Amino acid sequence: MKKGVSEPLMPDDALHDLDANRRRNLIGLGVHAACYLVFNAWMTVMNLTTSPEHLWFFWLILGWGFGLTMHAVGILHFETLPEDERQRLLPPHQKGPPLQREQPPWQTTKRPPPPP
């Protein structure tokens, strides 16, 4: 490596995988938003033409809007690497101590001894 040039934080393969995953998530969010707009516009028209005295379309807009908002928050705000994955991808001089996790009792690798 040239003098003065630092190592990348993550290998190119990992960055490519992260970019592909983020792109997939953003496309999914876009599809969700498009479906939200089309479906709710259609339901609004249906409500206003069939029973304008009882407006119920806004409940659909509120309910699905909450789901769409949570999807957007999950994609745009909370999309981060788990700590163990981040540690695995960092160069050795930037790694912290390894994480120690306890296995739940149902995931132990101990097997009972065979019957006599």
PyMOL commands that set and color helices and strands:
alter all, ss='L'
color gray80, all
select helices_A, chain A and resi 12-50+57-76+83-89+92-94+105-107
alter helices_A, ss='H'
color red, helices_A
deselect
rebuild
show_as cartoon
